[in-house]
Every structure is written in structure tokens, then in C-alpha cells.
Amino acid sequence: MRIVVAAEYPIIAEAVKLGCRDDSNLEVVGSASTGRNAIELFKQLNPDVGILDLSLPDLDGFQVIDIVRQQRLPPLFLAISMRCDPYIVRKVEISGFHGFIDLRTVIFTELRKIIATIGRRDASFPPAFVSVLSCHQRDPLAFDKILSNRQQMILALIGDLMTDIEIADSLNMTPCAIERQRHRIMDKLELSSRLDLVRYARREGLFGIFGPRWLRLAT
């Protein structure tokens, strides 16, 4: 199987290459450190498997897989991340990845087995990922079940410790509108303070996901 790796740090791509080098059926044919470069490699090289870092510096792994799928390119996709929180696992699930690697715990000698599994079009998700996703799916107050997309965005920015004025400026809204939305979010989540919102956002992984570039696109 021919593999393209897109990872922010070159050491990750090198680790993937090392993990595959003893298997004649696996070949890393290209690597990229940005989402845009990864998309070009998928077009040029037409690999069987794409390994995508979810925190690429320009387009994240979720945006890359969406664009590649829109262009009807065929790779199977494996997500890699330093995070395994409810926000990330839910996004991985709905984005159509075939597997997930938690960079905090992975042993790269297992990579050949993981790639072989998704090559058979079987899913390959670690137990911690499955456990987090299962808990999220059973939670009646899960953020994606009861909050609008805009409310999730506001909650994420609260999780980034932004003030109402800063959030309003980022989203081209008024501070009063942000305050109203904040109280609606607290009511829906059955929380009673801004600190509770910050704790909830951090626990669920709603932080560090809407940077300045994303906000410009969203507004």
C-alpha cells in the first residue's frame, strides 16, 4: 500500500517511515507538513492510505479529508492526534476516518498492523477512543446534541478564556448578544457560572479549535 503522511512535525513522518520500512507491502511515497501540500500530494500520487495530523498549521486534518473527498480521491484515512477528548473523537467519527492513533500512547512498531487493518477496510480505533466516544454518545447533555453550531463556537472560545467582548469582536456580534447566548448555553448544559463553562469546555475538548483563520472563514 502506498501511503502519504501529513504531519505538522517532520519527526512524526519519519516515525511512520520507520514503522513501515520492514514491510515490503507498505511504502511512504510522500509527506507534507501543511494541509494544502497534503492535498496536492493526494492529487499527484493517488495513495492508498492517507495519514492525517488533525492539527496541521493551515488546514487541519478534518478540512483536508473533506476537500479530498469532494475531489473524489480514494484514500483510506487514518487520523493522528495528541488529543482524545469528546470533541476530537466525535469529529473523527463523523468525518469518515477509518482509524485513529493517539500520539501520546502509540507504539509505532504497531503501525504496520493498524495500516493493514484499515487496508482491509476494517476500522482501527484504540480502546480509549472507543470508550470516550461511547460515553459521549450516551450523554443526553452532550454539546453536539443540545447546542447550535454557533453556541458550540462561543463555548469553545469561552474555553479559550476569551471575554464576551473578545468573542463578540471575533464573531462580529455585540457583547450583549454574546452574553445572552452564554446564558442560554448555561441553561442548556445545566451550569451556573462562567467558570463551569470553562471547565466543561476543557473537559469536552472545546478549546483551541477556532483560531483566527477559522474565525475569518466562519464570519
TORPA-4810 file (N, C-alpha, C, O; in nm, 3 decimals):
<nodes>
NODE_1_0.084_-0.120_0.000_0.000_0.000_0.000_0.087_0.125_0.000_0.188_0.132_0.070_M
NODE_2_0.047_0.220_-0.078_0.120_0.346_-0.090_0.059_0.447_0.007_-0.063_0.462_0.014_R
NODE_3_0.144_0.516_0.082_0.100_0.598_0.194_0.152_0.741_0.179_0.268_0.763_0.144_I
NODE_4_0.064_0.837_0.206_0.105_0.977_0.220_0.080_1.019_0.364_-0.027_0.995_0.419_V
NODE_5_0.181_1.081_0.425_0.171_1.127_0.564_0.168_1.279_0.566_0.253_1.344_0.504_V
NODE_6_0.071_1.336_0.636_0.065_1.481_0.656_0.071_1.507_0.805_-0.024_1.476_0.877_A
NODE_7_0.182_1.563_0.852_0.201_1.588_0.995_0.274_1.719_1.014_0.363_1.754_0.936_A
NODE_8_0.236_1.793_1.118_0.296_1.924_1.142_0.446_1.913_1.168_0.524_1.997_1.123_E
NODE_9_0.487_1.808_1.240_0.628_1.793_1.278_0.693_1.681_1.197_0.640_1.569_1.195_Y
NODE_10_0.806_1.707_1.132_0.872_1.605_1.049_0.904_1.477_1.124_0.909_1.370_1.064_P
NODE_11_0.925_1.485_1.256_0.959_1.365_1.332_0.847_1.261_1.326_0.873_1.141_1.335_I
NODE_12_0.723_1.307_1.312_0.611_1.214_1.303_0.617_1.138_1.171_0.601_1.016_1.168_I
NODE_13_0.640_1.211_1.061_0.652_1.145_0.931_0.767_1.046_0.930_0.756_0.938_0.873_A
NODE_14_0.879_1.084_0.994_0.994_0.994_1.000_0.961_0.868_1.081_1.005_0.758_1.046_E
NODE_15_0.884_0.886_1.189_0.845_0.771_1.271_0.756_0.676_1.191_0.768_0.554_1.202_A
NODE_16_0.667_0.732_1.111_0.581_0.648_1.026_0.667_0.571_0.926_0.645_0.451_0.904_V
NODE_17_0.762_0.638_0.865_0.850_0.570_0.769_0.926_0.456_0.836_0.938_0.347_0.779_K
NODE_18_0.977_0.480_0.956_1.048_0.374_1.028_0.956_0.259_1.062_0.994_0.142_1.055_L
NODE_19_0.831_0.293_1.099_0.737_0.189_1.134_0.698_0.101_1.017_0.655_-0.013_1.035_G
NODE_20_0.712_0.155_0.895_0.670_0.080_0.775_0.787_0.017_0.699_0.764_-0.065_0.610_C
NODE_21_0.910_0.052_0.732_1.022_0.018_0.644_1.048_-0.131_0.634_1.104_-0.176_0.533_R
NODE_22_1.011_-0.210_0.734_1.039_-0.354_0.729_0.927_-0.434_0.664_0.931_-0.557_0.662_D
NODE_23_0.829_-0.366_0.611_0.718_-0.434_0.544_0.719_-0.397_0.397_0.695_-0.281_0.362_D
NODE_24_0.746_-0.493_0.311_0.757_-0.464_0.167_0.623_-0.425_0.106_0.618_-0.374_-0.005_S
NODE_25_0.514_-0.449_0.178_0.382_-0.412_0.127_0.345_-0.267_0.157_0.242_-0.218_0.109_N
NODE_26_0.427_-0.198_0.236_0.398_-0.061_0.276_0.507_0.032_0.224_0.626_0.002_0.240_L
NODE_27_0.467_0.142_0.164_0.565_0.238_0.113_0.512_0.380_0.137_0.404_0.416_0.090_E
NODE_28_0.589_0.460_0.210_0.556_0.601_0.226_0.607_0.675_0.103_0.728_0.691_0.085_V
NODE_29_0.514_0.719_0.019_0.553_0.779_-0.110_0.559_0.931_-0.103_0.607_0.994_-0.197_V
NODE_30_0.512_0.990_0.007_0.518_1.135_0.018_0.481_1.180_0.158_0.409_1.111_0.230_G
NODE_31_0.533_1.297_0.195_0.498_1.355_0.324_0.482_1.506_0.308_0.544_1.568_0.222_S
NODE_32_0.397_1.562_0.393_0.369_1.705_0.388_0.357_1.757_0.530_0.322_1.683_0.622_A
NODE_33_0.387_1.886_0.549_0.374_1.946_0.681_0.262_2.048_0.688_0.241_2.111_0.792_S
NODE_34_0.188_2.066_0.577_0.071_2.154_0.576_-0.044_2.083_0.506_-0.024_1.989_0.429_T
NODE_35_-0.165_2.129_0.535_-0.282_2.069_0.473_-0.287_2.090_0.323_-0.323_1.999_0.249_G
NODE_36_-0.251_2.209_0.278_-0.255_2.238_0.134_-0.156_2.152_0.057_-0.187_2.101_-0.051_R
NODE_37_-0.038_2.136_0.112_0.061_2.048_0.046_0.013_1.903_0.044_0.037_1.830_-0.052_N
NODE_38_-0.054_1.863_0.151_-0.106_1.726_0.157_-0.208_1.703_0.045_-0.205_1.600_-0.021_A
NODE_39_-0.297_1.798_0.024_-0.399_1.785_-0.080_-0.333_1.770_-0.217_-0.377_1.689_-0.299_I
NODE_40_-0.228_1.849_-0.243_-0.157_1.838_-0.370_-0.093_1.701_-0.386_-0.093_1.644_-0.495_E
NODE_41_-0.038_1.647_-0.277_0.023_1.514_-0.284_-0.081_1.407_-0.313_-0.056_1.313_-0.389_L
NODE_42_-0.199_1.419_-0.251_-0.305_1.322_-0.279_-0.344_1.326_-0.426_-0.370_1.221_-0.486_F
NODE_43_-0.347_1.445_-0.485_-0.380_1.456_-0.627_-0.272_1.393_-0.714_-0.302_1.321_-0.809_K
NODE_44_-0.147_1.422_-0.681_-0.035_1.379_-0.766_-0.004_1.230_-0.752_0.026_1.163_-0.851_Q
NODE_45_-0.011_1.179_-0.629_0.040_1.045_-0.601_-0.068_0.938_-0.591_-0.038_0.819_-0.603_L
NODE_46_-0.192_0.979_-0.568_-0.303_0.885_-0.561_-0.272_0.767_-0.467_-0.276_0.652_-0.511_N
NODE_47_-0.240_0.793_-0.340_-0.202_0.685_-0.249_-0.322_0.601_-0.207_-0.437_0.637_-0.231_P
NODE_48_-0.292_0.487_-0.145_-0.398_0.401_-0.092_-0.442_0.447_0.047_-0.559_0.433_0.084_D
NODE_49_-0.348_0.502_0.124_-0.376_0.542_0.263_-0.323_0.683_0.287_-0.212_0.717_0.246_V
NODE_50_-0.403_0.764_0.353_-0.359_0.895_0.397_-0.356_0.900_0.549_-0.456_0.869_0.614_G
NODE_51_-0.241_0.939_0.605_-0.229_0.954_0.750_-0.228_1.104_0.779_-0.135_1.174_0.739_I
NODE_52_-0.330_1.152_0.849_-0.351_1.295_0.864_-0.339_1.339_1.010_-0.409_1.288_1.097_L
NODE_53_-0.249_1.434_1.034_-0.241_1.502_1.162_-0.361_1.596_1.173_-0.387_1.674_1.081_D
NODE_54_-0.434_1.590_1.282_-0.552_1.674_1.297_-0.517_1.819_1.331_-0.605_1.905_1.329_L
NODE_55_-0.392_1.847_1.361_-0.353_1.984_1.398_-0.252_2.043_1.301_-0.157_2.107_1.344_S
NODE_56_-0.272_2.022_1.172_-0.187_2.085_1.072_-0.201_2.237_1.081_-0.307_2.286_1.120_L
NODE_57_-0.097_2.314_1.046_-0.098_2.457_1.076_-0.189_2.542_0.988_-0.226_2.652_1.030_P
NODE_58_-0.226_2.497_0.869_-0.312_2.580_0.784_-0.452_2.522_0.776_-0.545_2.576_0.836_D
NODE_59_-0.468_2.413_0.704_-0.593_2.337_0.702_-0.574_2.218_0.795_-0.477_2.144_0.781_L
NODE_60_-0.665_2.197_0.889_-0.647_2.083_0.979_-0.688_1.954_0.908_-0.739_1.957_0.796_D
NODE_61_-0.665_1.843_0.975_-0.694_1.714_0.913_-0.839_1.696_0.873_-0.867_1.628_0.774_G
NODE_62_-0.931_1.756_0.948_-1.072_1.746_0.914_-1.103_1.819_0.784_-1.181_1.771_0.702_F
NODE_63_-1.042_1.935_0.766_-1.064_2.010_0.642_-1.000_1.939_0.524_-1.056_1.939_0.414_Q
NODE_64_-0.883_1.880_0.545_-0.816_1.809_0.437_-0.900_1.691_0.388_-0.918_1.673_0.268_V
NODE_65_-0.952_1.611_0.481_-1.029_1.494_0.439_-1.156_1.537_0.366_-1.199_1.470_0.272_I
NODE_66_-1.217_1.648_0.408_-1.337_1.698_0.339_-1.304_1.737_0.196_-1.378_1.702_0.103_D
NODE_67_-1.194_1.809_0.177_-1.157_1.855_0.042_-1.121_1.738_-0.047_-1.162_1.732_-0.163_I
NODE_68_-1.044_1.644_0.007_-1.004_1.527_-0.073_-1.126_1.445_-0.113_-1.134_1.397_-0.226_V
NODE_69_-1.219_1.429_-0.020_-1.340_1.352_-0.052_-1.424_1.423_-0.158_-1.482_1.358_-0.245_R
NODE_70_-1.431_1.556_-0.152_-1.506_1.632_-0.253_-1.447_1.615_-0.391_-1.518_1.621_-0.491_Q
NODE_71_-1.317_1.594_-0.397_-1.249_1.575_-0.525_-1.248_1.428_-0.569_-1.186_1.391_-0.668_Q
NODE_72_-1.321_1.346_-0.492_-1.340_1.204_-0.526_-1.208_1.127_-0.536_-1.193_1.037_-0.618_R
NODE_73_-1.114_1.165_-0.450_-0.989_1.088_-0.441_-1.011_0.972_-0.344_-1.087_0.986_-0.248_L
NODE_74_-0.947_0.857_-0.367_-0.988_0.733_-0.300_-0.920_0.691_-0.170_-0.955_0.585_-0.119_P
NODE_75_-0.825_0.765_-0.112_-0.751_0.704_0.000_-0.839_0.667_0.119_-0.943_0.728_0.144_P
NODE_76_-0.793_0.567_0.192_-0.843_0.540_0.326_-0.767_0.630_0.421_-0.648_0.657_0.400_L
NODE_77_-0.834_0.678_0.526_-0.770_0.778_0.611_-0.754_0.733_0.755_-0.844_0.674_0.815_F
NODE_78_-0.635_0.763_0.808_-0.602_0.737_0.947_-0.569_0.871_1.013_-0.481_0.943_0.966_L
NODE_79_-0.639_0.904_1.122_-0.616_1.029_1.194_-0.511_1.009_1.302_-0.506_0.904_1.366_A
NODE_80_-0.428_1.112_1.322_-0.332_1.109_1.433_-0.346_1.239_1.511_-0.364_1.346_1.452_I
NODE_81_-0.338_1.230_1.642_-0.358_1.349_1.725_-0.296_1.328_1.864_-0.277_1.215_1.909_S
NODE_82_-0.266_1.440_1.930_-0.225_1.437_2.070_-0.345_1.443_2.163_-0.330_1.437_2.285_M
NODE_83_-0.464_1.455_2.106_-0.585_1.469_2.187_-0.681_1.355_2.160_-0.694_1.307_2.048_R
NODE_84_-0.749_1.312_2.267_-0.851_1.207_2.254_-0.969_1.244_2.343_-1.013_1.166_2.427_C
NODE_85_-1.020_1.366_2.323_-1.132_1.415_2.402_-1.261_1.402_2.323_-1.256_1.370_2.204_D
NODE_86_-1.377_1.426_2.386_-1.505_1.405_2.315_-1.519_1.483_2.185_-1.572_1.430_2.087_P
NODE_87_-1.472_1.608_2.182_-1.483_1.685_2.058_-1.406_1.617_1.946_-1.459_1.601_1.835_Y
NODE_88_-1.282_1.577_1.973_-1.199_1.516_1.870_-1.257_1.383_1.824_-1.267_1.359_1.704_I
NODE_89_-1.295_1.296_1.917_-1.342_1.164_1.876_-1.473_1.174_1.799_-1.495_1.097_1.705_V
NODE_90_-1.559_1.267_1.837_-1.685_1.285_1.762_-1.657_1.335_1.621_-1.718_1.288_1.525_R
NODE_91_-1.565_1.431_1.608_-1.531_1.483_1.476_-1.466_1.374_1.390_-1.494_1.365_1.270_K
NODE_92_-1.380_1.293_1.449_-1.318_1.183_1.375_-1.425_1.088_1.323_-1.420_1.043_1.209_V
NODE_93_-1.522_1.057_1.409_-1.628_0.964_1.371_-1.709_1.018_1.253_-1.730_0.946_1.155_E
NODE_94_-1.754_1.142_1.261_-1.843_1.194_1.157_-1.767_1.233_1.030_-1.828_1.250_0.924_I
NODE_95_-1.634_1.249_1.040_-1.556_1.288_0.922_-1.520_1.170_0.834_-1.472_1.188_0.723_S
NODE_96_-1.541_1.048_0.882_-1.520_0.931_0.799_-1.380_0.873_0.801_-1.340_0.805_0.707_G
NODE_97_-1.304_0.900_0.907_-1.174_0.835_0.921_-1.194_0.686_0.949_-1.293_0.645_1.009_F
NODE_98_-1.098_0.606_0.903_-1.106_0.461_0.923_-1.033_0.415_1.048_-1.049_0.301_1.092_H
NODE_99_-0.951_0.504_1.104_-0.877_0.468_1.224_-0.822_0.591_1.292_-0.828_0.702_1.238_G
NODE_100_-0.768_0.571_1.411_-0.717_0.681_1.492_-0.593_0.636_1.568_-0.590_0.526_1.623_F
NODE_101_-0.491_0.722_1.572_-0.371_0.697_1.650_-0.356_0.810_1.751_-0.351_0.927_1.714_I
NODE_102_-0.348_0.774_1.878_-0.321_0.870_1.985_-0.169_0.880_2.000_-0.105_0.785_2.044_D
NODE_103_-0.113_0.995_1.962_0.032_1.010_1.963_0.092_1.002_2.102_0.213_0.982_2.117_L
NODE_104_0.009_1.017_2.205_0.061_1.009_2.342_0.091_0.866_2.384_0.170_0.843_2.475_R
NODE_105_0.028_0.770_2.318_0.039_0.631_2.365_0.082_0.532_2.256_0.112_0.417_2.287_T
NODE_106_0.086_0.576_2.131_0.111_0.481_2.023_0.252_0.423_2.030_0.347_0.492_2.067_V
NODE_107_0.263_0.298_1.995_0.392_0.234_1.973_0.404_0.215_1.822_0.328_0.137_1.763_I
NODE_108_0.497_0.285_1.759_0.500_0.288_1.613_0.532_0.153_1.550_0.512_0.134_1.430_F
NODE_109_0.583_0.059_1.631_0.602_-0.075_1.577_0.468_-0.142_1.548_0.463_-0.241_1.475_T
NODE_110_0.359_-0.089_1.605_0.226_-0.143_1.579_0.164_-0.083_1.454_0.055_-0.124_1.413_E
NODE_111_0.232_0.013_1.393_0.173_0.087_1.281_0.140_-0.005_1.163_0.037_0.013_1.098_L
NODE_112_0.227_-0.102_1.136_0.201_-0.192_1.023_0.068_-0.265_1.040_-0.008_-0.280_0.945_R
NODE_113_0.043_-0.309_1.162_-0.083_-0.380_1.190_-0.203_-0.289_1.172_-0.306_-0.330_1.118_K
NODE_114_-0.190_-0.163_1.218_-0.301_-0.067_1.207_-0.331_-0.039_1.060_-0.447_-0.039_1.019_I
NODE_115_-0.227_-0.014_0.980_-0.248_0.016_0.839_-0.304_-0.105_0.765_-0.391_-0.090_0.679_I
NODE_116_-0.256_-0.224_0.799_-0.310_-0.345_0.736_-0.458_-0.360_0.767_-0.535_-0.404_0.682_A
NODE_117_-0.497_-0.324_0.889_-0.638_-0.334_0.929_-0.725_-0.241_0.845_-0.828_-0.283_0.792_T
NODE_118_-0.684_-0.114_0.834_-0.769_-0.022_0.756_-0.757_-0.052_0.607_-0.848_-0.019_0.530_I
NODE_119_-0.646_-0.114_0.565_-0.635_-0.156_0.425_-0.739_-0.260_0.387_-0.779_-0.270_0.271_G
NODE_120_-0.782_-0.337_0.487_-0.890_-0.434_0.463_-1.027_-0.367_0.479_-1.131_-0.433_0.475_R
NODE_121_-1.024_-0.236_0.497_-1.145_-0.155_0.520_-1.215_-0.192_0.651_-1.337_-0.177_0.664_R
NODE_122_-1.137_-0.239_0.746_-1.184_-0.258_0.883_-1.141_-0.137_0.966_-1.036_-0.079_0.941_D
NODE_123_-1.222_-0.101_1.064_-1.189_0.013_1.149_-1.077_-0.023_1.246_-1.064_-0.138_1.287_A
NODE_124_-0.996_0.077_1.282_-0.889_0.056_1.379_-0.886_0.174_1.476_-0.820_0.275_1.452_S
NODE_125_-0.961_0.158_1.586_-0.968_0.263_1.687_-0.926_0.205_1.822_-0.975_0.099_1.861_F
NODE_126_-0.837_0.274_1.895_-0.789_0.220_2.023_-0.900_0.219_2.127_-0.997_0.294_2.114_P
NODE_127_-0.887_0.136_2.231_-0.991_0.126_2.334_-1.025_0.259_2.399_-1.142_0.285_2.427_P
NODE_128_-0.926_0.345_2.424_-0.954_0.474_2.488_-1.044_0.560_2.399_-1.134_0.627_2.449_A
NODE_129_-1.021_0.556_2.269_-1.104_0.631_2.174_-1.248_0.580_2.179_-1.342_0.658_2.188_F
NODE_130_-1.263_0.449_2.173_-1.397_0.388_2.174_-1.470_0.420_2.304_-1.590_0.445_2.303_V
NODE_131_-1.397_0.419_2.416_-1.458_0.448_2.545_-1.508_0.592_2.551_-1.620_0.617_2.596_S
NODE_132_-1.426_0.687_2.507_-1.466_0.828_2.509_-1.587_0.850_2.419_-1.681_0.920_2.456_V
NODE_133_-1.584_0.790_2.300_-1.695_0.807_2.207_-1.824_0.748_2.263_-1.931_0.807_2.250_L
NODE_134_-1.814_0.630_2.325_-1.932_0.565_2.381_-1.995_0.650_2.492_-2.117_0.665_2.497_S
NODE_135_-1.912_0.705_2.579_-1.963_0.791_2.687_-2.030_0.915_2.630_-2.135_0.957_2.678_C
NODE_136_-1.970_0.972_2.528_-2.027_1.091_2.465_-2.162_1.060_2.401_-2.257_1.138_2.413_H
NODE_137_-2.171_0.947_2.335_-2.296_0.911_2.268_-2.409_0.886_2.367_-2.525_0.910_2.336_Q
NODE_138_-2.375_0.839_2.489_-2.477_0.811_2.590_-2.517_0.935_2.670_-2.617_0.932_2.741_R
NODE_139_-2.441_1.042_2.659_-2.464_1.161_2.740_-2.577_1.245_2.681_-2.561_1.300_2.572_D
NODE_140_-2.692_1.258_2.751_-2.803_1.337_2.697_-2.771_1.486_2.689_-2.838_1.559_2.617_P
NODE_141_-2.670_1.531_2.763_-2.631_1.672_2.761_-2.505_1.695_2.678_-2.439_1.798_2.694_L
NODE_142_-2.471_1.602_2.590_-2.354_1.619_2.504_-2.372_1.746_2.421_-2.480_1.773_2.369_A
NODE_143_-2.265_1.824_2.407_-2.275_1.956_2.346_-2.332_1.953_2.205_-2.408_2.043_2.168_F
NODE_144_-2.298_1.851_2.125_-2.345_1.849_1.988_-2.491_1.806_1.977_-2.549_1.812_1.868_D
NODE_145_-2.550_1.762_2.087_-2.691_1.724_2.086_-2.782_1.840_2.123_-2.897_1.845_2.080_K
NODE_146_-2.731_1.934_2.202_-2.821_2.037_2.255_-2.778_2.180_2.222_-2.855_2.274_2.246_I
NODE_147_-2.658_2.200_2.168_-2.613_2.334_2.133_-2.608_2.352_1.982_-2.573_2.259_1.909_L
NODE_148_-2.643_2.471_1.936_-2.629_2.503_1.794_-2.481_2.515_1.760_-2.396_2.522_1.849_S
NODE_149_-2.450_2.516_1.629_-2.311_2.531_1.588_-2.252_2.661_1.640_-2.137_2.664_1.685_N
NODE_150_-2.329_2.770_1.635_-2.280_2.898_1.684_-2.257_2.893_1.836_-2.159_2.950_1.885_R
NODE_151_-2.344_2.826_1.908_-2.326_2.815_2.052_-2.203_2.729_2.086_-2.132_2.759_2.181_Q
NODE_152_-2.179_2.624_2.008_-2.058_2.544_2.029_-1.933_2.629_2.005_-1.834_2.617_2.077_Q
NODE_153_-1.939_2.715_1.904_-1.827_2.803_1.875_-1.802_2.900_1.991_-1.688_2.920_2.033_M
NODE_154_-1.910_2.959_2.043_-1.897_3.052_2.156_-1.841_2.978_2.278_-1.755_3.030_2.348_I
NODE_155_-1.892_2.858_2.303_-1.844_2.780_2.417_-1.694_2.748_2.402_-1.620_2.753_2.500_L
NODE_156_-1.652_2.717_2.279_-1.511_2.688_2.256_-1.424_2.810_2.284_-1.314_2.798_2.338_A
NODE_157_-1.472_2.927_2.247_-1.396_3.049_2.271_-1.396_3.085_2.419_-1.299_3.141_2.470_L
NODE_158_-1.503_3.052_2.489_-1.502_3.065_2.636_-1.397_2.971_2.694_-1.324_3.007_2.786_I
NODE_159_-1.390_2.850_2.639_-1.288_2.755_2.682_-1.147_2.805_2.656_-1.053_2.764_2.725_G
NODE_160_-1.131_2.894_2.557_-1.002_2.957_2.531_-0.978_3.079_2.620_-0.882_3.153_2.601_D
NODE_161_-1.069_3.100_2.718_-1.057_3.207_2.817_-1.074_3.346_2.755_-1.019_3.444_2.806_L
NODE_162_-1.151_3.355_2.646_-1.179_3.484_2.587_-1.296_3.550_2.660_-1.387_3.480_2.706_M
NODE_163_-1.295_3.682_2.669_-1.405_3.757_2.732_-1.520_3.772_2.633_-1.504_3.746_2.514_T
NODE_164_-1.637_3.815_2.683_-1.750_3.839_2.594_-1.715_3.942_2.488_-1.755_3.927_2.372_D
NODE_165_-1.641_4.046_2.524_-1.605_4.150_2.428_-1.513_4.091_2.320_-1.530_4.121_2.202_I
NODE_166_-1.416_4.009_2.360_-1.325_3.948_2.263_-1.400_3.852_2.171_-1.374_3.848_2.051_E
NODE_167_-1.492_3.774_2.227_-1.571_3.681_2.145_-1.659_3.758_2.048_-1.670_3.722_1.931_I
NODE_168_-1.722_3.864_2.097_-1.808_3.946_2.011_-1.729_4.004_1.894_-1.777_4.004_1.781_A
NODE_169_-1.610_4.052_1.922_-1.525_4.108_1.817_-1.486_4.000_1.716_-1.483_4.026_1.595_D
NODE_170_-1.455_3.880_1.763_-1.414_3.771_1.675_-1.528_3.725_1.584_-1.505_3.690_1.468_S
NODE_171_-1.650_3.726_1.637_-1.765_3.672_1.563_-1.853_3.779_1.501_-1.960_3.750_1.447_L
NODE_172_-1.807_3.905_1.509_-1.885_4.016_1.453_-2.025_4.023_1.513_-2.124_4.041_1.442_N
NODE_173_-2.031_4.008_1.644_-2.155_4.017_1.720_-2.138_4.125_1.827_-2.028_4.177_1.846_M
NODE_174_-2.246_4.157_1.897_-2.235_4.253_2.006_-2.207_4.179_2.137_-2.244_4.063_2.152_T
NODE_175_-2.142_4.246_2.233_-2.121_4.182_2.363_-2.251_4.140_2.430_-2.255_4.037_2.498_P
NODE_176_-2.358_4.218_2.411_-2.488_4.180_2.470_-2.540_4.051_2.409_-2.597_3.967_2.480_C
NODE_177_-2.520_4.034_2.278_-2.565_3.911_2.213_-2.485_3.791_2.264_-2.541_3.683_2.284_A
NODE_178_-2.356_3.810_2.284_-2.273_3.702_2.338_-2.319_3.667_2.479_-2.327_3.550_2.515_I
NODE_179_-2.348_3.768_2.559_-2.394_3.743_2.696_-2.523_3.663_2.697_-2.539_3.570_2.776_E
NODE_180_-2.617_3.699_2.608_-2.743_3.624_2.600_-2.718_3.479_2.561_-2.774_3.387_2.620_R
NODE_181_-2.631_3.460_2.462_-2.600_3.324_2.419_-2.531_3.246_2.530_-2.557_3.127_2.548_Q
NODE_182_-2.443_3.314_2.604_-2.373_3.247_2.714_-2.471_3.195_2.818_-2.455_3.084_2.869_R
NODE_183_-2.572_3.275_2.850_-2.671_3.232_2.948_-2.757_3.118_2.893_-2.797_3.028_2.967_H
NODE_184_-2.787_3.122_2.765_-2.863_3.012_2.705_-2.782_2.883_2.709_-2.837_2.775_2.735_R
NODE_185_-2.652_2.894_2.682_-2.565_2.776_2.689_-2.563_2.719_2.830_-2.572_2.598_2.848_I
NODE_186_-2.552_2.806_2.930_-2.552_2.759_3.069_-2.683_2.689_3.102_-2.684_2.586_3.169_M
NODE_187_-2.795_2.746_3.055_-2.925_2.683_3.081_-2.932_2.545_3.018_-2.977_2.449_3.082_D
NODE_188_-2.887_2.534_2.894_-2.894_2.406_2.824_-2.805_2.300_2.888_-2.841_2.183_2.895_K
NODE_189_-2.689_2.342_2.935_-2.593_2.247_2.993_-2.612_2.230_3.143_-2.542_2.152_3.208_L
NODE_190_-2.708_2.303_3.197_-2.739_2.298_3.340_-2.616_2.336_3.423_-2.581_2.270_3.521_E
NODE_191_-2.553_2.445_3.382_-2.437_2.500_3.451_-2.473_2.637_3.507_-2.569_2.699_3.463_L
NODE_192_-2.395_2.683_3.604_-2.437_2.804_3.676_-2.338_2.920_3.670_-2.369_3.027_3.723_S
NODE_193_-2.221_2.903_3.609_-2.124_3.012_3.608_-2.034_3.001_3.486_-2.029_2.898_3.419_S
NODE_194_-1.963_3.109_3.461_-1.865_3.109_3.351_-1.754_3.008_3.378_-1.707_2.940_3.287_R
NODE_195_-1.713_2.998_3.503_-1.610_2.900_3.539_-1.657_2.759_3.507_-1.579_2.677_3.459_L
NODE_196_-1.784_2.730_3.534_-1.839_2.598_3.499_-1.830_2.575_3.348_-1.800_2.464_3.303_D
NODE_197_-1.856_2.681_3.269_-1.848_2.670_3.124_-1.705_2.639_3.080_-1.682_2.555_2.993_L
NODE_198_-1.609_2.708_3.140_-1.468_2.684_3.106_-1.430_2.539_3.137_-1.366_2.472_3.056_V
NODE_199_-1.470_2.493_3.254_-1.438_2.355_3.293_-1.503_2.255_3.199_-1.441_2.157_3.158_R
NODE_200_-1.629_2.280_3.164_-1.699_2.190_3.071_-1.630_2.189_2.935_-1.604_2.082_2.879_Y
NODE_201_-1.599_2.308_2.883_-1.536_2.318_2.752_-1.402_2.246_2.750_-1.370_2.176_2.654_A
NODE_202_-1.324_2.261_2.856_-1.193_2.197_2.863_-1.207_2.045_2.872_-1.131_1.971_2.810_R
NODE_203_-1.305_2.000_2.949_-1.325_1.856_2.965_-1.368_1.791_2.834_-1.326_1.680_2.802_R
NODE_204_-1.452_1.861_2.758_-1.506_1.805_2.636_-1.416_1.828_2.513_-1.443_1.775_2.405_E
NODE_205_-1.310_1.905_2.532_-1.219_1.930_2.419_-1.256_2.050_2.336_-1.202_2.068_2.227_G
NODE_206_-1.348_2.133_2.384_-1.389_2.252_2.311_-1.297_2.368_2.349_-1.337_2.460_2.421_L
NODE_207_-1.176_2.362_2.300_-1.080_2.470_2.320_-0.970_2.455_2.216_-0.941_2.344_2.169_F
NODE_208_-0.910_2.568_2.179_-0.800_2.563_2.084_-0.838_2.512_1.947_-0.753_2.459_1.876_G
NODE_209_-0.965_2.526_1.907_-1.009_2.469_1.780_-1.055_2.574_1.681_-1.067_2.544_1.562_I
NODE_210_-1.080_2.695_1.725_-1.126_2.801_1.636_-1.027_2.917_1.643_-1.049_3.014_1.717_F
NODE_211_-0.919_2.907_1.566_-0.819_3.012_1.565_-0.861_3.128_1.477_-0.970_3.126_1.420_G
NODE_212_-0.775_3.230_1.466_-0.810_3.350_1.389_-0.845_3.321_1.244_-0.938_3.381_1.190_P
NODE_213_-0.772_3.229_1.178_-0.801_3.200_1.037_-0.938_3.137_1.023_-1.014_3.173_0.933_R
NODE_214_-0.970_3.041_1.111_-1.100_2.976_1.104_-1.213_3.077_1.128_-1.316_3.074_1.060_W
NODE_215_-1.192_3.167_1.225_-1.294_3.266_1.256_-1.320_3.359_1.139_-1.434_3.400_1.116_L
NODE_216_-1.215_3.393_1.064_-1.235_3.477_0.946_-1.321_3.406_0.844_-1.406_3.468_0.780_R
NODE_217_-1.301_3.275_0.828_-1.382_3.198_0.734_-1.525_3.186_0.783_-1.619_3.190_0.702_L
NODE_218_-1.544_3.171_0.915_-1.677_3.150_0.972_-1.763_3.275_0.968_-1.885_3.267_0.967_A
NODE_219_-1.698_3.389_0.967_-1.773_3.514_0.968_-1.763_3.582_0.835_-1.821_3.690_0.817_T
</nodes>
